[in-house]
Each structure stands twice: as C-alpha cells, then as structure tokens.
Amino acid sequence: MRIGLLTEGGYPYVGGEGGVWCDRLVRGLDRHEFDVYAFSTGQAQEDAGWLPLPPQVARVRTAPLWAAEEDGVVHGRRARRRFTEHYGELAAALCHAAEPGTAEKPGTAEKPGTAEADRFTNALHGLAELAREEGGLVAALRSEQAVRALERACRAPGARRTAREARVPDLLTVADHLERALRPLSLDWYEEDGLGAVDLCHAASGGIAVLPGLLARHFFGVPLLVTEYGVRLRTHYLTRPDASPAVRSLLAAFHGLLTAETYRAASYLVPGNAHARRWQERCGADRAKLRTIHPGLDATPFTRVGEDRPEGREKGAEREHAGPHTLVWIGRVEPAKDLVSLLHAFAEVRAAEPGTRLRIVGRPSGPEGEAYLGHCRALAAQLFPDEADGPHAVGRNPVTFEELGGPGAETTADVHAGGTVTVLSSVVEGFPVGLIEAMFCGRATVSTDVGAVVEVIGGTGLVVPPRNPRALAEACVSLLRDPERRARLGAAARARALELFSVEQNVAAFHALYLETVARTPVRRPVLDGAGDPQPFAAPAEAHVPGHWTGPTPRAVPTWAVETPEPVTETVR
C-alpha cells in the first residue's frame, strides 16, 4: 500500500511536534510505502534538518507555511472574475456561519448549517481548481481584490452582527490569516504522479495539514484518514484572546467550517484518547467514524527498571538517592504543571514522613517557564530551609531541581529507578506521556484528574482533584507507608502500559485501519482485460509492497483432479 503522510511542523523534521510517533509508525509499517508531504513552520526548523528516514519512505515533499512566493502569474479578466466569485463565496460562508457558542444545548458545539458548509466547500474547491489551472492564487489572496470581497460579504444583508462591525484593520487581519491558511491550495502536489498516486492520505493532525488530503479526495477520490491527538478547533478557540470580536468571530467560523468539512470528508477520525474523542464529538464528528488509537511509546528503555523485583527497586532507589522515600516529578516546567501545589503538598508529606525527598526533573518551556522555575526555586527555599545532619555538615534542601542528562538523571528510566512514587500535579494535560513512562517502569503514581489521566491510569494509580495540595499529599503518604500496595499498583501499571500504550499495539491498530479504509473505498483506476472488461484484483495489495515476494508452496493435487475426465454420455452421431 502507498500512503501519503501529511504533517504540519512535525515529521520528518528534527524535533517536530508529533515527529516521534510518526517515525515509529513509518518504521513499524515497513511492508508499506510512504510518501511524506510536510509543512514546515519556520526557517529554524528547516535548518535543523530531518530525522534519518527508513527505506520505506519513497519520497518527501515539503512546503513552508511561514512564507510563500508568488509564481509571477497575473490573472486576466476571466481568472479575476473566477477568483472574486470563489473568494466571495468563502467570505460569505464565514459571515453567515452560526456564532460559536450559540448551540441550543449548553455544552455542545454548534454545527455549521448545510448551506454555509456547502458554500465553504465549493469555494475551497473552486480556489484550488483556479490555482491548478491558472496559477497566481498567492498574489490574488494578497490583493486588494480579496479585501474588498471580504468587506462586501461582511456588509451584505444577513451577515452576523460581529461580521458587520468589522473595520478596515479587522478586514486586513482576517485576509492575512486566510492567505496563510490557504497557501496549500497553490502547491503542485495535486497531480497524477503526486497525491493522485497514493492509495490513502493520512493527516497526522487536523487544521491546515488536512487541506492536501481534502484536495486529493476531491481531485482523485483518495480516501482520507485524520489523526488528532489534540483537537485543533479547540486549540483555536483558546488563542487570540486580545483580538477584536469581529476577527475572533470570522476566524472561528473559518476553522469551524474547515473542521466540519474535514470530519465530513474523512473516512475515519482517529483520536488518541477519550478526552480528544469527546472534543471531536462536541465539534460535530460522526461517532461511526471515530476509532480511538492510543499513541505508541517504546518500552525498551524502561525494561530494565520495570522488570526489577519490588525489593530490588527499593534497594536500587536507596543506592541512587538518599533513602527509599523519594517522590519524582518529570516534565516541562511551566505554569500548567502547577509545581506550586506540588511544593505545598510536599510540605505536608515532609511533616508526615520526614525523610522524604522530592526530585523535580525537567527543563523550562520558554521564557514563561524560566520565570516559573525561578518562582518555584524561591518557594522551595522558603518552605524547606537547607537542613544539616550535624554542626559540621553542609545543609541540603530536600527539593532538588534537575535536568535530564545531569548527575543521577541521565535518562528518564534512571530517574524513575531512583524514585519511590511518581507524581503528576498538572491543572492542564493532554495525553500524559511521562505518566506512561512511569508505568513502563512499574512505578506507583499519584496524579491529578485532568485530560486523559484517568483513561491512562485506569485503576493502577491514585488520582486526586487538581489544585488540591492536601489531597495530593494524603495520596502520596498513603503509598509511601504501604510498600506492598506500591508493588501491586506498579506491576498492574506496567502490565496496562504494555497492553495499551506500546508501539506494537499502535502500529497494529493503524495497519488494520489502513486496510479497512482501502477495502471500503471504490476502485479509482480500474484495470481492464483484453476484452475491455474490468479485471478484479489486477493489482493485489502485495504488488505495492517493495521487495521480492515468493508465491505460496504448491498444494498437492490428486491425479484425478487434473486428468481430462471421460464423457459420461456417448456422443450422438
């Protein structure tokens, strides 16, 4: 099978978002062929280069989302009229779409009306066809003609109040955003030897990355599969808080209509967890198309720690760090991780179990993370003054801030090997990868009830409400005082992680879904035999697999089945 993998800011770029799971998927499906179509998000990402690619990646085509060059084509009168018509229809769909948050039932998302959805889809296809036939779309999207078409749609009768209130700066902001979002329509990927040659398009995220898949489906009938580990429409609603109401309304309408078209056109939608699945349903996804596939993590680096016997773990922890009672936190240092609540909870833990220590291992996330780390260091120094064992000893704080790769924290597995309980204190969390790594290591965990934590943990760890230091402290103390319970929970956690969150289950699930998707898709290019009739199975699935295939071993056939049978009746002369 030939798969077109669509990414935005991820695979195959080094350090790209989602690049790790895409790389594991591609390497796991080594009997298929991949064409990677990737959008980069900045010059720094392109300068960092690509990950090492396996041989099953036959082709990589990239395009920058952060810049677009005009092709020098100047539209004539007919092409300008086509552009004005299609862009005007798209703008009208944005201006007439339902206001976000006006659903009849509280807590549900408003689905776009059928008329607006059809208008949006037809306009999107019309602009793509114009770019394919005439070129010059980038220049047209940046022109005054586009801004005037947007203004006419905002001032037209029936437009929403927020759209009618848009001023010139608002129109320029929205037009600029649309130009960036619609850049994929101008690419030369939509040819018979491009996306038209793949059997399946797999978008590794929602949003702009899906546009090539939508166009491949429109031009060539290629089925589309969309994976969302984080729902892009939800992310958009949480951004641009300082923009004017008109800008927020129009951009929310654009992303809402794009999401609705994605969910309608996709053969299957793959959320990474139940939390993302619920958000997809709230955003209008059909439940019949949803197939939850958890991200796959490599359990190999954690095997040594996870397979140690419980008594060996305690002794190993004592050797690695001061005493067996060590709480471990690993992740990116940022306000959403709520280390302040963790430090206050640890103060209560120290009061109940004086020998306990806390290791905070991770790097700050950007300037905001740097400031937050400084605040946490100051709070730790205030709550826990340096303690000395005697008058001639140097005091040491029971809370340490470390980074992976430093002394005693060479790898994540090493950190978990030196800990007794792993703690997660977040107030916002998506899919908690760090928690799964602790489960691979067979560690008992205490977590806050956010995101997909409960789904991941199941019954193998303790879960407490977020922003509740007392509940967090009580859960930690109960595990520190009960080694048998820690051992039981750790063993159950490792078994659950190996069953649900390994690379093998992830690859097997996607392989089955690929086959199911292609099996349900009508033949796009039927092969005819010598008589001109369609020839079924003219290109079997194994014909797409690179390498040499040998036929099955001939089965023994009795001689009576191959000899010419004698006629039962005599021939009448």
C-alpha positions in Angstrom: 0.0 0.0 0.0 1.2 3.5 -0.8 0.4 6.0 1.9 0.6 9.8 1.7 1.5 11.0 5.2 0.6 14.7 5.7 2.3 16.6 8.5 2.5 20.2 9.8 5.6 21.2 11.8 6.4 17.6 12.5 7.8 14.5 10.8 10.3 14.3 9.2 11.8 17.4 10.8 14.1 17.0 13.8 12.2 18.0 17.0 8.9 18.5 15.2 5.6 18.1 17.1 4.4 14.5 16.6 7.5 13.5 14.8 8.4 10.7 17.2 5.1 8.8 16.8 5.1 9.3 13.0 8.6 7.9 12.8 7.7 4.9 14.9 4.6 4.3 12.7 6.5 4.5 9.5 9.3 2.2 10.7 6.7 -0.2 12.1 4.9 -0.5 8.8 7.9 -1.4 6.8 5.9 -3.5 4.3 4.2 -0.4 3.0 5.5 2.6 1.1 5.2 6.2 2.4 5.2 9.5 0.6 5.7 12.3 3.1 4.1 15.7 2.4 5.3 18.0 5.2 4.7 21.7 6.1 7.5 23.5 7.9 6.7 26.2 10.5 9.9 28.2 10.4 13.4 28.7 9.0 14.9 27.3 12.2 13.0 24.0 11.7 14.2 23.7 8.2 17.8 24.4 9.2 17.7 21.7 11.8 17.2 19.1 9.1 15.3 15.8 9.0 15.3 12.6 11.1 17.0 9.6 9.5 14.5 8.1 7.1 13.9 4.4 6.7 13.9 2.9 3.1 10.1 2.6 3.0 9.9 6.4 2.7 10.0 6.7 -1.1 9.5 10.5 -1.4 9.5 13.6 0.7 8.0 16.9 -0.5 8.0 19.9 1.8 6.5 23.4 1.7 6.8 26.3 4.1 3.7 27.6 5.9 5.6 30.7 7.1 6.4 32.0 3.6 5.0 31.8 0.1 6.5 33.1 -3.1 4.3 34.4 -5.9 4.6 32.5 -9.2 4.5 35.7 -11.3 1.2 34.9 -12.9 -1.1 37.9 -13.4 -4.8 37.0 -13.7 -6.7 38.1 -16.7 -10.3 39.3 -16.6 -11.8 35.8 -16.6 -9.5 34.5 -13.9 -10.1 37.6 -11.7 -13.8 37.0 -12.1 -13.4 33.4 -11.0 -11.3 34.3 -8.0 -13.7 37.0 -6.9 -16.6 34.6 -7.2 -15.0 31.8 -5.2 -13.3 34.0 -2.6 -16.6 35.9 -2.2 -18.5 32.7 -1.6 -15.9 31.6 1.0 -16.2 35.0 2.8 -20.0 34.8 2.7 -19.9 31.4 4.3 -17.8 32.9 7.2 -20.1 35.8 7.6 -23.3 33.7 7.7 -22.0 30.8 9.8 -23.5 30.3 13.2 -21.9 32.2 16.1 -19.6 30.0 18.2 -21.3 29.1 21.5 -24.9 29.6 20.3 -25.8 25.9 20.4 -29.3 25.0 21.6 -27.9 22.7 24.3 -25.4 24.1 26.7 -22.0 22.4 26.5 -22.4 21.4 22.8 -20.8 22.9 19.7 -23.0 24.4 17.0 -22.6 22.6 13.7 -22.4 24.8 10.6 -25.6 25.0 8.6 -25.7 22.8 5.4 -25.9 25.9 3.1 -22.8 27.5 4.7 -20.9 24.2 4.7 -21.6 23.5 1.1 -20.8 27.1 0.1 -17.5 26.9 2.0 -16.6 23.5 0.4 -17.4 24.6 -3.1 -15.4 27.8 -2.7 -12.4 25.9 -1.4 -12.5 23.5 -4.3 -13.0 26.4 -6.8 -10.0 28.3 -5.5 -7.9 25.0 -5.7 -9.0 24.4 -9.3 -8.2 28.0 -10.2 -4.7 27.6 -8.7 -4.2 24.3 -10.6 -5.4 25.6 -13.9 -4.3 29.3 -13.9 -1.8 29.8 -11.0 -1.4 33.2 -9.4 -3.5 32.3 -6.3 -1.0 33.7 -3.8 -0.9 37.1 -5.4 -4.7 37.1 -5.6 -5.1 36.2 -1.9 -2.8 39.2 -1.1 -4.6 41.6 -3.4 -6.9 44.5 -2.6 -9.5 42.5 -4.5 -9.6 39.9 -1.7 -10.0 42.5 1.0 -12.9 44.2 -1.0 -14.6 40.8 -1.5 -14.4 40.2 2.3 -15.7 43.6 3.0 -18.7 43.1 0.7 -19.5 39.8 2.4 -19.4 41.5 5.9 -21.7 44.3 4.8 -24.2 42.1 2.9 -27.7 41.6 4.2 -28.0 38.6 6.6 -24.4 38.8 7.8 -23.8 38.3 11.5 -23.6 41.4 13.7 -20.0 40.8 14.6 -19.1 40.5 10.9 -20.9 43.7 10.1 -18.9 45.5 12.8 -15.6 44.6 11.2 -13.4 47.7 10.5 -10.6 48.0 8.0 -7.9 46.8 10.4 -10.0 43.8 11.2 -10.6 43.0 7.5 -6.8 43.2 6.8 -6.1 40.9 9.7 -8.6 38.3 8.6 -7.5 38.5 5.0 -3.9 38.0 6.0 -4.8 34.9 8.1 -6.8 33.4 5.2 -3.9 34.0 2.8 -1.7 32.0 5.1 -4.2 29.3 5.8 -5.0 28.8 2.1 -1.4 28.6 0.9 -1.6 24.8 0.5 -4.1 25.3 -2.4 -1.3 26.7 -4.5 1.0 23.7 -4.3 1.9 21.4 -7.2 1.2 18.3 -5.2 -2.2 17.6 -6.8 -1.1 15.6 -9.9 -1.5 12.1 -11.0 2.1 11.3 -10.0 1.8 13.2 -6.7 -1.1 12.7 -4.2 -3.1 11.2 -7.0 -0.8 8.1 -6.9 -1.3 7.2 -3.3 -3.8 4.7 -2.0 -4.6 6.6 1.2 -3.9 10.0 2.7 -3.1 10.1 6.4 -3.1 13.5 8.1 -1.1 13.4 11.3 -3.1 16.4 12.7 -6.2 18.5 12.0 -6.2 22.0 10.7 -4.1 23.2 7.7 -2.4 19.8 7.4 -5.6 18.3 6.2 -6.1 20.6 3.2 -3.9 18.5 0.8 -5.9 15.4 1.8 -9.2 17.1 1.1 -7.9 18.2 -2.3 -6.6 14.7 -3.1 -10.0 13.3 -2.3 -11.7 16.0 -4.4 -9.4 15.6 -7.5 -8.7 11.8 -7.4 -11.0 10.2 -4.8 -8.2 9.3 -2.5 -9.6 8.2 1.0 -8.6 10.4 3.9 -7.7 9.3 7.5 -7.2 12.0 10.2 -5.4 11.6 13.5 -5.9 14.2 16.2 -4.1 13.8 19.5 -5.2 17.4 20.2 -8.3 18.8 18.6 -7.1 21.9 16.6 -10.5 23.6 16.7 -10.4 23.6 20.5 -6.9 25.0 20.4 -8.0 27.8 18.1 -10.8 28.8 20.4 -8.2 29.2 23.2 -6.0 31.5 21.1 -6.2 35.2 20.0 -7.8 36.4 23.3 -6.8 40.0 22.5 -8.2 40.2 19.0 -11.4 42.2 18.3 -14.8 40.4 18.3 -15.0 40.6 14.5 -11.6 39.0 14.0 -12.3 36.2 16.5 -15.7 35.5 15.1 -14.6 35.3 11.4 -11.5 33.2 12.2 -13.6 30.9 14.4 -16.0 30.5 11.6 -13.2 29.6 9.1 -11.7 27.0 11.4 -15.1 25.7 12.3 -16.1 25.2 8.7 -12.7 23.6 7.8 -13.1 21.2 10.7 -16.7 20.4 9.7 -15.5 19.6 6.1 -12.6 17.5 7.5 -14.9 15.5 9.7 -17.4 15.0 6.8 -14.8 14.0 4.2 -12.6 11.8 6.3 -13.3 8.0 6.1 -12.1 7.7 9.7 -11.1 10.0 12.5 -8.5 8.7 15.0 -8.5 10.5 18.4 -5.6 9.5 20.6 -7.7 9.2 23.8 -11.2 9.5 25.1 -10.6 13.2 26.0 -9.8 14.1 22.4 -12.7 11.9 21.2 -15.2 13.8 23.3 -14.0 17.1 21.9 -14.3 15.7 18.4 -17.9 14.8 19.1 -18.6 18.2 20.5 -17.1 19.7 17.3 -19.5 17.7 15.1 -17.7 14.4 14.4 -19.8 11.4 13.4 -19.4 8.7 16.1 -19.5 6.0 13.5 -16.2 7.3 12.0 -14.3 7.5 15.3 -11.6 4.9 16.1 -9.5 5.6 19.2 -5.8 4.6 18.9 -3.6 5.4 21.8 -0.1 6.8 21.0 2.6 4.1 21.0 5.7 4.5 23.2 8.9 2.4 23.0 9.0 0.4 26.2 12.5 -0.9 25.6 14.4 1.8 27.5 12.3 1.1 30.6 12.6 -2.7 30.5 15.5 -3.0 33.0 13.7 -0.8 35.6 10.3 -2.3 35.0 11.3 -5.9 35.3 13.2 -5.5 38.6 11.6 -7.2 41.6 9.9 -4.9 44.1 12.6 -5.5 46.8 15.3 -4.7 44.2 13.6 -1.5 43.4 13.7 -0.3 47.0 17.3 -1.2 47.3 18.1 0.4 44.0 16.3 3.6 45.0 18.3 3.7 48.2 21.6 3.4 46.3 20.6 6.0 43.6 19.3 8.6 46.1 19.1 9.4 49.8 16.7 6.8 51.1 13.8 4.9 49.6 11.3 7.7 50.2 11.7 9.8 47.1 8.9 11.5 45.1 9.7 12.1 41.4 8.2 14.6 39.0 9.3 14.7 35.4 8.1 17.1 32.6 8.3 20.6 31.1 8.5 23.3 33.7 5.6 25.7 33.0 2.6 27.1 35.0 0.2 24.4 33.7 2.1 21.8 35.6 1.3 23.5 38.9 4.5 22.8 40.7 3.4 25.4 43.3 0.7 23.0 44.5 3.2 20.1 44.4 5.6 22.0 46.7 2.9 22.9 49.2 1.7 19.2 49.1 5.3 18.1 49.7 5.4 20.3 52.8 2.6 18.2 54.3 4.4 15.0 53.1 7.5 16.0 54.9 5.5 16.6 58.1 4.2 13.1 57.9 7.3 11.4 56.6 10.4 13.5 57.5 12.9 11.5 55.4 11.1 12.0 52.1 12.8 13.9 49.3 11.4 15.5 46.1 13.1 15.5 42.7 11.8 17.9 40.1 13.4 16.9 36.8 12.8 18.9 33.6 13.6 22.0 31.6 11.6 25.2 31.5 9.4 25.8 28.5 10.4 29.2 27.0 10.7 32.5 28.9 7.5 31.9 30.8 8.9 28.6 32.0 12.1 30.2 33.1 10.3 32.7 35.2 8.1 30.0 36.7 11.1 27.9 37.5 12.7 30.8 39.4 9.5 31.3 41.3 9.4 27.6 42.3 13.0 27.6 43.4 12.3 30.6 45.6 9.2 28.9 47.1 11.2 25.7 47.7 13.9 27.7 49.6 11.2 29.4 51.7 9.3 26.2 52.5 12.3 24.0 53.1 15.4 25.7 54.5 18.6 23.8 54.0 19.0 21.0 56.5 22.2 19.7 58.0 22.8 16.4 59.8 25.2 17.9 62.3 27.1 21.1 63.3 29.9 20.2 60.9 27.8 19.1 57.9 26.6 21.1 54.9 22.9 21.6 54.7 20.9 20.3 51.8 17.4 21.2 50.6 15.0 18.2 50.3 13.8 19.5 47.0 16.2 19.3 44.0 15.7 20.9 40.6 17.5 18.9 37.9 17.6 18.4 34.1 17.9 15.1 32.3 21.5 14.3 31.4 22.8 15.6 34.7 24.2 13.6 37.6 21.8 11.0 38.7 19.3 11.9 36.0 21.0 10.6 32.8 17.8 9.2 31.4 14.1 9.1 32.3 14.4 5.4 33.3 17.3 6.3 35.6 15.2 9.0 37.3 12.3 6.5 37.9 14.7 3.9 39.1 15.7 6.3 41.9 12.2 7.1 42.9 9.5 5.6 45.1 6.4 7.3 43.7 5.9 9.3 40.5 3.7 12.4 40.9 1.8 14.4 38.3 0.3 17.7 39.5 -0.9 19.4 36.3 -4.0 21.5 36.0 -4.0 21.2 32.2 -2.8 18.0 30.5 -3.4 16.3 27.2 -2.1 12.8 26.9 0.4 12.3 29.8 3.4 10.6 28.1 5.5 11.0 31.3 2.9 9.0 33.2 3.1 6.2 30.8 6.9 6.1 31.1 6.5 5.7 34.8 4.0 2.9 34.2 6.5 1.2 31.9 9.0 1.4 34.8 6.5 -0.3 37.2 6.1 2.7 39.4 3.1 3.6 41.5 1.7 7.0 40.6 -0.3 9.8 42.1 -1.9 12.1 39.5 -4.4 14.9 39.2 -7.7 14.3 37.4 -7.1 16.3 34.2 -7.0 15.5 30.5 -6.7 11.8 29.7 -5.0 10.9 33.0 -7.9 8.7 34.3 -8.1 6.9 30.9 -4.3 6.2 31.0 -4.1 5.2 34.7 -7.3 3.1 34.9 -7.2 1.5 38.3 -3.4 1.3 38.6 -2.7 4.6 40.4 -4.2 7.2 42.7 -6.0 10.2 41.2 -6.9 13.4 43.1 -8.6 16.6 42.2 -6.3 19.4 40.7 -5.2 22.4 42.8 -5.7 20.4 46.0 -2.3 20.1 47.8 -3.8 18.3 50.8 -5.4 15.5 48.7 -2.2 15.2 46.8 -0.1 14.9 50.0 -2.5 12.4 51.6 -2.3 10.1 48.5 1.5 10.3 48.4 1.8 9.5 52.1 -0.6 6.5 51.8 1.7 5.0 49.2 4.9 5.8 50.9 3.7 3.9 54.0 2.5 0.9 52.1 5.2 -0.9 50.1 3.1 -3.9 49.2 0.4 -1.6 47.7 3.1 0.2 45.7 4.4 -3.0 44.3 0.9 -4.2 43.3 0.0 -0.9 41.7 3.4 -0.7 39.9 3.0 -4.2 38.5 -0.5 -3.5 37.3 0.5 -0.2 35.8 3.3 -1.9 33.8 1.0 -4.6 32.5 -1.6 -2.0 31.5 1.0 0.2 29.7 2.5 -2.8 27.8 -1.0 -3.8 26.7 -2.4 -0.4 25.6 0.4 2.1 25.0 3.2 0.2 23.3 4.5 0.9 19.8 3.4 -2.6 18.7 -0.3 -2.0 19.5 -0.2 1.4 17.8 1.3 0.1 14.6 -1.0 -2.9 14.5 -4.1 -0.7 15.0 -3.1 1.7 12.2 -2.2 -1.2 9.9 -5.7 -2.7 10.4 -7.4 0.7 9.9 -5.4 1.3 6.7 -6.6 -2.0 5.3 -10.2 -1.3 6.4 -10.2 2.1 4.8 -8.8 0.9 1.5 -11.2 -2.1 1.5 -14.2 0.3 1.8 -13.0 2.6 -0.9 -14.3 2.1 -4.5 -11.6 1.3 -7.1 -10.4 4.6 -8.6 -8.5 3.3 -11.6 -10.0 0.0 -12.8 -7.7 -2.2 -14.8 -9.3 -3.7 -18.0 -8.5 -7.0 -19.5 -8.1 -7.8 -23.2 -11.8 -7.7 -23.8 -12.2 -4.3 -22.2 -13.9 -5.6 -19.1 -12.9 -4.6 -15.6 -10.3 -7.1 -14.2 -10.8 -7.6 -10.5 -7.7 -7.9 -8.3 -5.5 -6.9 -11.2 -3.2 -5.1 -8.7 -3.2 -7.0 -5.5 -2.2 -5.4 -2.2 1.2 -7.2 -2.2 2.0 -5.6 -5.6 2.5 -2.3 -3.7 5.0 -3.8 -1.2 8.6 -3.2 -2.0 10.9 -6.2 -2.2 10.6 -9.7 -3.7 7.6 -11.8 -2.9 7.5 -15.6 -3.5 4.4 -17.4 -4.3 2.8 -20.0 -1.9 4.0 -23.6 -1.9 2.0 -25.6 -4.5 -0.5 -27.8 -2.8 -0.6 -31.5 -3.7 -3.5 -32.2 -6.1 -4.7 -35.7 -6.8 -4.3 -37.0 -10.3 -8.0 -37.4 -10.9 -8.5 -33.7 -10.5 -6.1 -32.8 -13.3 -6.7 -35.5 -15.8 -9.2 -35.0 -18.5 -12.4 -36.7 -17.4 -14.1 -39.1 -19.7 -17.5 -38.1 -21.1 -20.5 -39.6 -19.1 -22.7 -40.0 -22.2 -21.9 -41.1 -25.7 -21.7 -38.6 -28.5 -24.8 -38.8 -30.7 -23.9 -39.1 -34.4 
